[in-house]
Amino acid sequence: MQDAVLAMLAKEPSHGYDLGSRLRRVLGPLGASMNAGQIYVTLARLEKAGLVVHEHADGLPARPDRKVYALTQAGQQRVNVWLTEVSWPKPDLVEFHLKLAAASAARLADPADLVGAQRRELLRRLHEAQRAVLAEPAGSTTGLLLEGVALRLQADLRWLEACERVWSGVKNESGDE
């Protein structure tokens, strides 16, 4: 969640309420259960860590002194690292989808590029697992475990194909080429 909030702030400084609304919008049904208070707790933690700062902005009479949050240089660096890191050994599919949604919404990266980087890493690991399976004697428990790793990687690669289809459709619908 912290990295997604940082990515949304990379596009532009924002109020906590606006951040929560944007995150819920890009996540669709996955964001429906997001607690509005989570954003403020996350922003406080990010500020304490030196990744964001806030300024008081003149707001509506009913909301004086709204805080507008912006990234620090350290926050921008963390966003850049987050966008380029590949999840392993146990990719968190929700986290990866959140990365795609936040990067796309903030126009920080092409989701297809992120999918491609994830695919390359999973293919590399799949080849390693397949070589290790072949090196094991038939019927070994280690071979069985390695086969499970290979099957999981194959499933994750199929899911990435689905991500690529959906995100290329989103890109085409938005008029980006």
N, C-alpha and C positions, 0 to 999 in steps of 0.2 A: 504494500500500500504506500509506503514512504516514497519509493522510487517513482510510482505512478503520479503521486502528488507533485514531486519535483519535476517530472516531465511536463505536467500540465502547466506548471509555473514557468517552464522554459519558453513557452510560447508567449506568455505575457503575465505581468503581476496580476494578482487577483485576490478578492475577498474569499474567506473560507466558505461561505455559502455558495458562491459562484463555482468554486472548485468542486464542491460536492455535487452540484447540479451537472457540471460538465462530465465528471466521472460517471455519474449514474447514466447520463445520456449515452456516452460512448460504450458503456458496458451492457446497456440494454437490460434484459432480465437478470443478468448476473449482478448488476448493481442495485437492483430493487431492494435488496435486504441490507444495503449499506446504511449503517447508522450515521446520521448527520453529525453526531458528536465525535465520531471517529476522525473526521477531518480536522477538527480543532485540536484534538489530542495529538494527532500526527503532526500538525503544524507546530505545536509547542515543542514537541520532541525534535523536530527538524531545526527549529530556531535555537534550541539549547545546544544542538550539535554543530551550530554555525553554518548550516546549509541554506537557511533562509533568514531574511530580516523582514521586519514589518515597519510600516509607517502608518500614522493615523491619517485617514482621509475624511474630508468633510462629506458627510452623508446626508440622508434625508433627516428632517427634524426628529423623526421617530428613531433614527439610528445614528446618533452623533458618534464621532470618533470610531468609525469602522476601521478595522485593520486591513491594510492591503499588503499582501506578502509578495516578496520577490526573491529570486535566487541570489545567493552569494556566488563568488567564483568557485568556491569549494562545492556548492550545490550543483553548479553547471558541470563541473568535472565529474561529479558522481553520476549525473544523468548520462553523460557521454560513456562512462564505464558500463553503466547498466545496459545501455543500448547495444553494446558490443559483446558483452559476456554471454556465454552459451551455458545453459543450465545442464549440469551433470553431476553426479551419476543418476539422480532421480529427477528428471525434468518436472517441474511443477507446471502443468498445462494451464491452470488458471493464471499463474504468474506470467507465463509466456503470452497468453492471450491479452492480459492486462498491458504488457509491454507493447504488443502490436497496436492495441487501441489507443494507448496514450501517445505513442510515437506518431501515429497517424493523425490523431486529433490536434496535436501540437505542431504537426508538420516538421518533426525533428528527423525522421528517417522514413524511408520507404518500407512498409511492412514486408514487401516481397524480398528486400535485401536481408531483413532480419530472419525471415523464414529460410532463405538460402544459406545464411551463416549457420543456423541451427541444423539444417539438413546436412551440410558438409561435415559438421562435427559428429552428428549421429551416424553418418555413413562411415566415417573413420573408425568410430568405436564399434560399429557393426562388423567391419572387416577384422578388427582385432579379436572380437568375440568369436567370430566364425573360425579364425585360425586357431584360437585356443581350443575350441570344441574339437577340431580335427586332430589336435595333438593329444587329446585324452583317449584312453582306452575305451572301447565300446562298453556301454553299461555302467560307466563310473558315475558316482554321485556328483563329482566335480563337473563332469561333462553335462550332466542334467542341469545343474545350476547355470552353467555357461549357455546352454541352449535356451533356458528361460530368459537370460539377459538378451540374447540375440532376438528372441521372439518379441520381447518388450520394445527393443529398438526398431524392429520392423513395424510394429504397431504405431509407434511414435512417428515414424517416417510416413506412414499412410495418413496419419492425422495432419502432418505438415502439408501433404498434398491437398487435403481439404482446406486447410488454412489458406494456401496459395490460391486456390480457386475462388474462395470467398473474398479474400482481400484484393485480388485482381479485379473482381467484379465491383467492389467498393470503390477502387481507384478509378475504374472506367465510368461509374455512375457520377463521380464527383467532377469528371471532366479533366482529371489529371492524366497526362500522358508521359 
